[in-house]
Every structure is written in C-alpha cells, then in structure tokens.
Amino acid sequence: MFTKKEIFNVISASLVLGVVYSLGSKNIAEWQKIILPAIGLVAIVILINSIFKKISAYFFDTQIEIKLWEWKRYGYKPHQRMSKNFPFGFFVPLILKFLSVGLINWMASLTFEVKGTIYRAAKKWQLYQYSEVTEEEMALIAFSGIFMNLVFAIIGYLINAPMFAKLNLLYAFYNTIPLSNLDGSKIFFGKRGLWVFTAIVTSISVIASIIIK
C-alpha cells in the first residue's frame, strides 16, 4: 500500500512533528518522558489519515502518493521556481514553534498527489489511458483522512488516551487550513461547503480540547 518513499516521508514527518509537540514540555524530565510516545503517536495519527485517504482513493478508481509538503516557487511569474523544492514540511513546524515561543504545534507536513488508474479510464472511456481526477474527488479523498482523525480523536478520549486524541485533533485542524497544496486547499477548491463544515468542526474540537482537560 505504501512505497518506500512514502514510508520515508511518514517517518520523517513523524519525527519532526513528534519533536515539535514534545517541545511544549514544562521541563527536561517531562520532555524526556513524552518525546518517544509523541513521535510514535504522531506516526499512528499520520497513518490513520494516509490509509483512509488511500482507501477512499481506491473507491474512486484513483491512486494517491503521500508526499512531503514542498515549496516550488519564490515568486508569481512562471519562471520563478527553485532549482530544488524547499522542504516546507520539515521547517515550518520548527520555525513556528520557535517564533510562537512554544505555543503553536503546527501539524501539517504531508500532502498527496492523485491520479486516475488505468481501470478508471478503461471503465469510463473503454480506453487504456489515464483520465483526469476532478477537484471534487480530490476534496472527498482529503476529507476522508481528516474525518477519520476526528473519529479517532473521539475514540482516544473514550479510552482515556488524551495525547492521542489531541494529536488527532491538531492534525485534522492544521491540515484543514487552505494553504499551498495541503489537504485543506483540496477541500476548499473542490467542495467549498464541505470545507466550511470541516473548518468549523475542527476549530471547535481544538478549542474544546484546550478548555476541557
């Protein structure tokens, strides 16, 4: 289900996001206590999101590739592109953690690319060629991952696993932001009403998780 490159991206993102989350510890002793669980739980959260997006893509006769969030351009003109893509997914969480003096736990490091399968094209056109995936389909695929993170957040609270629940909520919230090619952008441009619903639910959920401890 996952390629070697996808596994590398998931592990890398888990390490970065787990470290970022653990840096909110009150002291070194607490940091040492939660850093490894934080990394492990972040990995599970990412896998939940990614697996359900892949399952959703399968039902649309499409395939997705989990990729690191990268920045390709430094200006508005077509030729203003970097020679190598900048790995935003590694640096943004760390930079925001530092600039916010530990207040912001940015949890969006991965994105995905989607393409139609040969079977999809054959079924639609009776030809063995790739067919275009619509923005609405991409929105539903992206939403499926966020939705399952919300479901597992509820499960986390029910089984008394608050860190797991909170990480699911934060991951869902930050990935709903319509920035660059994150999941939130795919939902926003594919199904605007669904994005509004998702944004409201994730925002309320994160606020509730802060108030209710």
C-alpha positions as CSV (number, residue, x, y, z in Angstrom):
1,M,0.0,0.0,0.0
2,F,2.9,2.4,0.8
3,T,6.0,2.8,-1.3
4,K,9.5,3.2,0.2
5,K,9.4,6.9,-0.5
6,E,6.0,7.3,1.2
7,I,7.3,5.3,4.3
8,F,10.3,7.6,4.5
9,N,8.0,10.7,4.3
10,V,5.7,9.4,7.0
11,I,8.7,8.5,9.3
12,S,10.4,11.9,8.7
13,A,7.2,13.8,9.3
14,S,6.5,11.8,12.5
15,L,9.9,12.6,13.9
16,V,9.6,16.4,13.2
17,L,6.0,16.7,14.4
18,G,6.7,14.5,17.4
19,V,9.7,16.6,18.5
20,V,7.7,19.8,17.9
21,Y,4.8,18.6,20.1
22,S,7.2,17.4,22.9
23,L,9.0,20.8,23.0
24,G,6.0,22.1,24.8
25,S,7.0,20.2,27.9
26,K,7.5,22.1,31.2
27,N,10.9,20.8,31.9
28,I,13.6,18.4,30.6
29,A,12.4,15.5,32.6
30,E,8.9,15.8,31.2
31,W,10.3,16.2,27.7
32,Q,12.3,13.0,28.0
33,K,9.2,11.2,29.2
34,I,6.9,12.2,26.3
35,I,9.2,12.6,23.3
36,L,9.2,8.9,22.2
37,P,5.4,8.4,22.9
38,A,4.7,11.7,21.0
39,I,6.7,10.5,17.9
40,G,5.0,7.1,18.0
41,L,1.5,8.5,18.4
42,V,2.1,11.1,15.6
43,A,3.1,8.3,13.3
44,I,-0.1,6.4,14.1
45,V,-2.1,9.6,13.5
46,I,-0.4,10.2,10.1
47,L,-1.0,6.5,9.2
48,I,-4.7,6.8,10.1
49,N,-5.0,9.8,7.8
50,S,-3.0,8.4,5.0
51,I,-4.5,4.9,5.0
52,F,-8.1,6.1,4.9
53,K,-7.2,8.6,2.1
54,K,-5.8,5.6,0.1
55,I,-8.9,3.6,0.8
56,S,-11.1,6.5,-0.3
57,A,-8.9,6.9,-3.5
58,Y,-9.4,3.2,-4.3
59,F,-13.2,3.7,-4.4
60,F,-12.8,6.5,-6.9
61,D,-10.5,4.2,-9.0
62,T,-7.6,6.5,-8.3
63,Q,-4.2,6.2,-6.7
64,I,-2.5,8.7,-4.3
65,E,1.1,9.3,-3.3
66,I,1.9,10.6,0.1
67,K,4.5,13.4,-0.3
68,L,6.3,15.9,1.8
69,W,4.9,19.4,1.7
70,E,7.3,21.3,-0.5
71,W,7.5,24.8,-1.9
72,K,8.5,25.2,-5.5
73,R,8.2,28.9,-6.3
74,Y,9.7,32.1,-4.9
75,G,7.6,34.5,-7.0
76,Y,4.5,34.9,-9.1
77,K,6.0,34.5,-12.5
78,P,6.1,31.0,-14.1
79,H,9.9,31.0,-14.4
80,Q,10.4,32.0,-10.7
81,R,11.0,28.4,-9.5
82,M,13.7,27.0,-7.2
83,S,16.2,24.6,-8.7
84,K,15.2,22.2,-5.9
85,N,11.9,22.1,-4.0
86,F,12.2,23.6,-0.5
87,P,11.0,21.0,2.2
88,F,8.4,23.2,3.9
89,G,7.1,20.1,5.8
90,F,10.3,19.9,7.8
91,F,11.0,23.5,8.6
92,V,7.6,25.2,9.0
93,P,6.6,23.3,12.2
94,L,10.0,24.1,13.8
95,I,10.1,27.7,12.8
96,L,6.5,28.4,14.0
97,K,7.2,26.6,17.3
98,F,10.2,28.9,17.8
99,L,8.5,32.1,16.7
100,S,5.4,31.4,18.9
101,V,7.6,30.7,21.9
102,G,6.3,27.2,22.0
103,L,2.6,28.0,21.6
104,I,2.0,26.7,18.1
105,N,2.2,22.9,17.4
106,W,1.9,23.0,13.6
107,M,0.9,19.6,12.5
108,A,0.8,19.8,8.7
109,S,3.8,18.3,6.9
110,L,2.5,16.0,4.3
111,T,0.3,16.3,1.2
112,F,-0.7,14.0,-1.6
113,E,-0.9,13.8,-5.4
114,V,-3.6,11.8,-7.1
115,K,-4.1,10.3,-10.5
116,G,-6.6,8.1,-12.1
117,T,-5.8,4.4,-12.6
118,I,-5.9,2.5,-15.9
119,Y,-9.0,0.7,-14.7
120,R,-10.7,4.1,-14.2
121,A,-10.0,5.2,-17.7
122,A,-11.0,1.8,-19.2
123,K,-14.3,1.9,-17.3
124,K,-15.1,5.5,-18.4
125,W,-13.8,5.6,-21.9
126,Q,-13.1,2.0,-22.8
127,L,-9.5,3.0,-23.4
128,Y,-6.4,2.1,-21.5
129,Q,-5.2,5.6,-20.7
130,Y,-5.3,7.8,-17.6
131,S,-8.3,10.0,-17.0
132,E,-8.5,13.3,-15.1
133,V,-9.4,13.3,-11.5
134,T,-11.9,16.0,-10.6
135,E,-11.4,18.6,-7.8
136,E,-14.5,17.3,-6.1
137,E,-13.0,13.8,-5.9
138,M,-9.7,15.1,-4.5
139,A,-11.7,17.1,-1.9
140,L,-13.5,13.9,-0.8
141,I,-10.3,12.0,-0.6
142,A,-8.6,14.7,1.5
143,F,-11.7,14.9,3.7
144,S,-11.8,11.2,4.4
145,G,-8.4,11.4,6.1
146,I,-9.4,14.4,8.3
147,F,-12.7,12.8,9.1
148,M,-11.1,9.7,10.4
149,N,-8.7,11.7,12.5
150,L,-11.7,13.3,14.2
151,V,-13.2,9.8,14.7
152,F,-10.1,8.5,16.3
153,A,-9.8,11.7,18.5
154,I,-13.2,10.7,20.0
155,I,-12.0,7.1,20.4
156,G,-8.9,8.5,22.2
157,Y,-10.9,10.4,24.7
158,L,-13.2,7.4,25.3
159,I,-10.3,5.1,26.1
160,N,-8.6,7.8,28.2
161,A,-5.7,8.4,25.8
162,P,-5.7,12.3,25.8
163,M,-2.4,12.8,23.9
164,F,-3.5,10.5,21.1
165,A,-6.9,12.3,21.0
166,K,-5.3,15.8,21.0
167,L,-2.7,14.9,18.3
168,N,-5.6,13.6,16.0
169,L,-7.4,16.9,16.6
170,L,-4.4,19.1,15.9
171,Y,-3.5,17.1,12.8
172,A,-7.1,17.4,11.5
173,F,-7.2,21.2,12.3
174,Y,-3.9,22.2,10.7
175,N,-4.5,20.1,7.6
176,T,-7.8,21.8,7.1
177,I,-6.1,25.2,6.5
178,P,-6.3,26.0,2.8
179,L,-2.6,26.8,2.3
180,S,-0.5,25.8,-0.7
181,N,-1.3,22.2,-1.6
182,L,-2.3,21.0,1.8
183,D,-5.4,18.9,2.2
184,G,-7.4,22.0,3.2
185,S,-6.8,23.6,-0.2
186,K,-8.0,20.5,-2.0
187,I,-11.2,20.5,0.1
188,F,-11.6,24.3,-0.2
189,F,-11.4,24.4,-4.0
190,G,-13.2,21.1,-4.6
191,K,-16.2,21.4,-2.2
192,R,-16.4,24.8,-0.5
193,G,-19.4,23.8,1.7
194,L,-17.6,20.7,2.9
195,W,-14.5,22.8,3.8
196,V,-16.6,25.3,5.8
197,F,-18.1,22.3,7.8
198,T,-14.7,20.8,8.3
199,A,-13.1,24.1,9.4
200,I,-15.9,24.7,11.9
201,V,-15.8,21.2,13.4
202,T,-12.0,21.0,13.7
203,S,-11.8,24.5,15.2
204,I,-14.5,23.8,17.8
205,S,-12.8,20.5,18.6
206,V,-9.4,22.0,19.1
207,I,-10.8,24.8,21.3
208,A,-12.8,22.3,23.3
209,S,-9.6,20.2,23.8
210,I,-7.9,23.2,25.3
211,I,-10.7,24.1,27.6
212,I,-11.7,20.6,28.7
213,K,-8.6,18.8,30.1
